[in-house]
Amino acid sequence: MLNIEDLHVSYGPIEALHGISIEVETSEIVSVLGSNGAGKTTLLKTISGILNPTRGVITLDGVVIGGMEPSTVVRHGVVHVPEGRHIFPNLTVQDNLILGGYFGTAAQNSENMAFVLQTFPVLRERLRQRAGMLSGGEQQMLALGRGLMGNPRVLLLDEPSLGLAPIVTSEIFAIVRRLAKEHGFGVLLVEQNARKALDISDRGYVLVNGSIELSGASGELRENPEVQKLYLGGRNVDARL
């Protein structure tokens, strides 16, 4: 469904991504692991149109979306839930959700709103409340709900566990996995919590200094000594990564 081939991205003269190739299929969760500065957020920003590729191709269902304006990328079904949530704190929960359906029809938005509130019942209880008054976990649910209002074919999630308690992280990740499997959209998950990411994902990629060093099924990556050492707290040492 989402296909990225030989993607290069630069900030001025400095190349941040070096020939990235990634695929995300229908109902599949694909995680991207890597340390700070590895290029994970740059990858998501490029897919969603915030940054332009210097080389390479990004397609969705065979349609080239790389280099399109962010609003056009959203219309094609790629929805980005950014790191830090970026909700509108002075608007109500309801208004934040309505903004997520900006490109939808009234009928679509009504149906999606009902679906979001069924998925996240706590948001129904706080519809008229200012979003900035929500807890961190509730704000992340709001950010996800706003993304779902956009009818995603592919959902780009950037560090959804950031700043959340482990029990809240587990709840949100379980919801993401259930939604992807039940409703057929793909998820590209960027996450520092490698253990949680591999637990819910089908496949994964390890990004190091802008290049993919490892890829494979999540179970295989969990057992890889290099991944265990650097991301899962294992004792096996390999300096290559």
QUICOR-V427406 format. One line per field, one symbol per residue. psi: psi as a letter, one per 40 degrees, with the letter a starting at -180 (. if undefined). burial: + if it has 9 or more other C-alpha atoms within 8 Angstrom, else -. Layout:
psi->???
burial->???
This chain:
psi->chhhhfhhhigbehhdhgfhhiihiheihhihiiihededdddddddeedihidiihhihfehheheiiddddddeehhhhihedfihdeiiddddddddfdeiiddddddddddddddgddddefdeihdeeiidddddddddddddeefidhhhhhfeeheiidddddddddddddddddeeiihhhhhdgddddddeidiiihhhfeihdiiaidddddehddddddeeeiehhhed.
burial->++++++++++----+++++++--+--++++++++---+++-++++++++++++--+++++----+++--+--++--+++++++-+-+-+-+++--+++-++-------+--++--++--+--+---+--+++-+--++++++++++++++-+++++++++---+---+++-+++--+-+++--++++++++--+++++-++++++++++++++-++++--++--+++++-++-+-------
